[in-house]
Amino acid sequence: MLRAPPQAPRASRRPPPPRCSPAAGASPPPSAGGIRRLVLTPEGRAKLDARPDRDFYAFPRLVKHVDDGFLAALADLYRERLRPGWDVLDLMSSWVSHLPPERELPLRRVVGHGLNAQELAKNPRLDYFFVKDLNREQRLELQTSSLDAVLCTVSVQYLQSPEKVFAEIFRVLKPGGVCIVSFSNRMFYEKAIGAWREGTAYSRVQLVTQYFQCVDGFTEPEVVRKLPSDAAGGKRASPLDAVMRLFGMAGSSDPFYAVISYRNFKPM
């Protein structure tokens, strides 16, 4: 007995579900490491000295840009937050990385970045280094998720595209990796961005906090402050002291600020 061949299933007449489209003018949420928003205005990014930074830093400056109290606080913070065997990037580095001695904190690899090869070549903690002007091109020649920590010491005030730089920091950090940005009230005034020059101590801390917050996937930033006090009476530094320190003259000790955030294991 012949049987009719099986019929193909009929196409469903049910209309397809409607697609959700974003509202007019809305943008999709950024993926992990994407930039949520811009922090700086064009005026906030401007420098008094518009020359290329490579020209300004052409000659090595083998000096310490902050005092011993600041450096001691920074080394203590590194002892607390860094672990032996880690891979570390010292971003915008110089002839010293301010890390604890190698016998106290043996690291697997320390990569240096800066603008003056002579300074970087004298840094004993660097395993290797590269020279790049982050105000011209922000891409780091480093593998994604390859570092346990990124450090940036007394240099964040010179970044004109911090949003892109911090997105790159996120990219090169391993999940759970830490970024520590430390600074004081000293700067090369003509090379600092407008938002930093015209800001207060509080607004500068908030500025660095926003640099982390503008990149999707960083944990809520943590702020560490150690303000100077007069050795005799425990008094805060006077405004005159701050001006004197700004221009490298004698005064009270440098204030210490650090903003710390981690690359989250999952997108925020």
C-alpha positions as CSV (number, residue, x, y, z in Angstrom):
1,M,0.0,0.0,0.0
2,L,1.4,3.3,-1.1
3,R,1.7,6.0,1.6
4,A,1.7,9.7,0.9
5,P,5.0,11.3,1.6
6,P,5.1,13.3,4.9
7,Q,4.1,16.9,4.5
8,A,6.5,19.6,5.5
9,P,5.4,21.5,8.6
10,R,3.4,24.5,7.8
11,A,4.9,27.9,8.4
12,S,3.6,29.6,11.5
13,R,1.2,32.4,10.8
14,R,2.0,34.0,14.2
15,P,3.7,37.3,13.6
16,P,7.3,37.6,14.9
17,P,7.7,39.3,18.3
18,P,8.4,43.1,18.0
19,R,12.0,44.1,18.3
20,C,13.0,46.5,21.1
21,S,14.6,49.6,19.7
22,P,16.4,52.2,21.8
23,A,14.7,55.5,22.3
24,A,15.6,58.3,20.0
25,G,19.0,59.8,21.0
26,A,19.8,56.9,23.4
27,S,22.9,54.9,23.1
28,P,23.4,51.3,24.1
29,P,25.2,50.7,27.4
30,P,29.0,50.3,27.0
31,S,30.6,46.9,27.4
32,A,33.2,46.3,30.1
33,G,36.0,48.7,29.5
34,G,33.9,51.1,27.4
35,I,33.8,54.8,28.1
36,R,30.5,55.9,29.7
37,R,31.0,59.6,29.3
38,L,33.7,62.3,28.9
39,V,34.9,63.9,32.1
40,L,36.8,66.9,30.8
41,T,35.7,69.9,28.7
42,P,38.0,71.2,25.9
43,E,39.1,74.0,28.3
44,G,39.8,71.5,31.0
45,R,42.1,69.5,28.7
46,A,44.1,72.6,27.6
47,K,47.7,73.3,28.8
48,L,49.4,76.7,29.0
49,D,52.4,75.2,27.2
50,A,51.0,73.7,24.0
51,R,54.4,72.3,22.9
52,P,54.5,68.5,22.4
53,D,55.3,66.8,25.7
54,R,58.2,64.9,24.1
55,D,59.9,68.2,23.7
56,F,59.3,69.4,27.2
57,Y,60.6,66.1,28.7
58,A,63.5,65.8,26.2
59,F,66.1,66.3,28.9
60,P,66.2,63.9,31.9
61,R,65.2,65.2,35.3
62,L,66.9,62.9,37.9
63,V,65.1,64.5,40.9
64,K,62.4,63.5,43.2
65,H,59.2,65.4,42.6
66,V,57.7,64.9,46.1
67,D,59.2,64.8,49.6
68,D,60.3,61.8,51.7
69,G,57.0,61.8,53.7
70,F,55.0,61.3,50.5
71,L,57.4,58.6,49.3
72,A,57.2,56.7,52.6
73,A,53.3,56.8,52.5
74,L,53.4,55.6,48.9
75,A,55.8,52.7,49.7
76,D,53.6,51.7,52.6
77,L,50.5,51.7,50.3
78,Y,52.3,49.5,47.8
79,R,53.3,47.0,50.6
80,E,49.6,46.8,51.5
81,R,48.1,46.5,48.1
82,L,50.7,44.7,45.9
83,R,51.7,41.0,46.1
84,P,55.0,39.2,45.4
85,G,55.1,37.7,41.9
86,W,52.8,40.2,40.3
87,D,53.2,41.7,36.8
88,V,53.1,45.5,37.2
89,L,53.0,48.5,34.9
90,D,54.6,51.7,36.1
91,L,52.8,54.2,34.0
92,M,54.3,57.7,33.3
93,S,57.4,56.5,35.2
94,S,60.8,58.0,35.7
95,W,64.2,57.0,37.1
96,V,62.6,55.6,40.2
97,S,59.4,53.6,40.7
98,H,58.9,54.3,44.4
99,L,58.3,50.6,45.0
100,P,59.5,48.9,48.2
101,P,62.9,47.2,47.9
102,E,62.9,44.1,45.9
103,R,63.8,41.9,48.9
104,E,60.5,43.1,50.5
105,L,58.4,42.9,47.3
106,P,59.8,40.7,44.6
107,L,57.7,41.2,41.5
108,R,57.7,38.9,38.5
109,R,57.8,41.8,36.0
110,V,57.8,45.5,36.1
111,V,57.1,47.3,32.8
112,G,57.9,51.0,32.7
113,H,56.4,53.7,30.5
114,G,57.5,57.3,30.2
115,L,58.6,60.1,27.9
116,N,62.4,60.1,28.5
117,A,64.4,57.0,27.7
118,Q,67.4,58.2,29.7
119,E,65.4,58.4,32.9
120,L,63.7,55.1,32.4
121,A,67.0,53.4,31.6
122,K,68.3,54.4,35.1
123,N,65.3,52.9,36.9
124,P,66.6,49.7,38.5
125,R,63.1,48.1,39.1
126,L,62.1,48.1,35.4
127,D,62.5,44.8,33.5
128,Y,61.9,46.8,30.3
129,F,60.3,50.0,29.2
130,F,58.7,51.8,26.3
131,V,58.4,55.5,25.4
132,K,55.1,56.9,24.3
133,D,53.3,60.3,24.5
134,L,49.8,59.4,25.9
135,N,48.5,62.8,24.9
136,R,49.1,61.9,21.2
137,E,48.2,58.2,21.2
138,Q,46.7,56.3,24.1
139,R,47.0,52.7,23.0
140,L,49.3,50.7,25.2
141,E,51.5,48.1,23.5
142,L,50.6,45.5,26.1
143,Q,48.4,42.4,25.9
144,T,44.8,42.4,27.2
145,S,44.4,41.1,30.8
146,S,48.2,40.7,31.3
147,L,48.9,42.8,34.4
148,D,48.1,42.5,38.1
149,A,48.6,46.2,38.8
150,V,49.0,49.6,37.1
151,L,50.7,52.4,39.1
152,C,50.7,56.1,38.2
153,T,52.7,58.4,40.5
154,V,52.4,62.2,40.5
155,S,51.7,62.3,36.7
156,V,47.9,62.0,36.2
157,Q,47.6,65.8,36.1
158,Y,49.2,65.9,32.7
159,L,46.8,63.6,30.9
160,Q,44.7,65.4,28.2
161,S,42.7,62.3,27.3
162,P,42.3,60.5,30.6
163,E,39.1,58.7,29.6
164,K,40.9,56.8,26.9
165,V,44.0,56.2,29.0
166,F,41.9,54.7,31.9
167,A,40.0,52.5,29.4
168,E,43.4,51.2,28.3
169,I,44.3,50.6,31.9
170,F,41.2,48.6,32.3
171,R,42.0,46.6,29.2
172,V,45.5,45.6,30.3
173,L,44.5,44.7,33.9
174,K,43.6,41.2,34.8
175,P,40.1,40.7,36.3
176,G,40.6,41.7,40.0
177,G,43.8,43.8,39.1
178,V,44.3,47.1,40.8
179,C,45.2,50.6,39.7
180,I,46.7,53.0,42.1
181,V,46.9,56.7,41.1
182,S,48.9,58.9,43.6
183,F,49.5,62.6,43.5
184,S,50.2,65.7,45.7
185,N,49.9,69.4,45.1
186,R,53.1,69.8,43.0
187,M,53.1,70.0,39.3
188,F,54.8,71.5,36.2
189,Y,52.2,74.2,36.1
190,E,52.5,75.0,32.4
191,K,52.1,71.4,31.5
192,A,49.2,70.5,33.8
193,I,45.7,70.5,32.3
194,G,43.4,73.4,33.0
195,A,41.0,71.3,35.2
196,W,43.9,70.4,37.5
197,R,45.5,73.9,37.6
198,E,42.3,75.6,38.5
199,G,41.1,72.9,40.9
200,T,41.4,72.5,44.6
201,A,42.7,69.5,46.5
202,Y,39.1,68.2,46.8
203,S,38.2,68.7,43.2
204,R,41.4,67.0,42.0
205,V,40.6,63.9,44.1
206,Q,37.1,64.0,42.6
207,L,38.5,64.3,39.1
208,V,40.6,61.2,39.4
209,T,37.6,59.4,40.9
210,Q,35.6,60.3,37.8
211,Y,38.3,59.0,35.6
212,F,37.7,55.6,37.0
213,Q,33.9,56.0,37.1
214,C,33.7,57.0,33.4
215,V,35.0,53.5,32.4
216,D,32.5,50.7,32.7
217,G,33.8,47.9,34.9
218,F,36.0,49.5,37.5
219,T,35.0,49.1,41.2
220,E,33.9,52.1,43.2
221,P,37.1,54.1,43.7
222,E,38.7,54.3,47.2
223,V,40.5,57.4,48.3
224,V,43.4,57.5,50.7
225,R,44.5,60.9,52.2
226,K,47.4,61.8,54.4
227,L,47.5,65.6,55.0
228,P,50.5,67.4,56.3
229,S,50.7,68.8,59.8
230,D,53.2,71.0,61.6
231,A,55.6,68.8,63.6
232,A,55.4,71.2,66.6
233,G,51.7,71.8,67.0
234,G,49.8,69.5,64.6
235,K,48.6,72.4,62.6
236,R,47.5,72.1,58.9
237,A,49.8,73.7,56.3
238,S,49.1,77.3,55.5
239,P,48.1,78.5,52.0
240,L,51.6,80.1,51.8
241,D,53.2,76.7,52.4
242,A,51.2,75.2,49.6
243,V,52.3,77.9,47.2
244,M,56.0,77.5,48.3
245,R,55.8,73.7,47.7
246,L,54.2,74.3,44.3
247,F,57.3,76.1,43.2
248,G,59.7,73.7,44.9
249,M,60.5,75.9,47.8
250,A,60.7,75.0,51.5
251,G,57.5,74.6,53.4
252,S,55.5,71.9,55.1
253,S,55.4,68.3,53.9
254,D,53.6,67.3,50.8
255,P,50.0,66.1,51.2
256,F,49.5,62.5,50.0
257,Y,46.5,61.4,47.9
258,A,45.8,58.1,46.3
259,V,42.7,56.9,44.4
260,I,42.5,53.1,44.0
261,S,40.2,51.0,42.0
262,Y,40.0,47.4,40.7
263,R,39.0,45.9,37.4
264,N,35.8,44.1,38.4
265,F,35.5,40.4,37.7
266,K,32.2,41.1,36.0
267,P,30.8,44.1,34.2
268,M,29.2,46.6,36.6
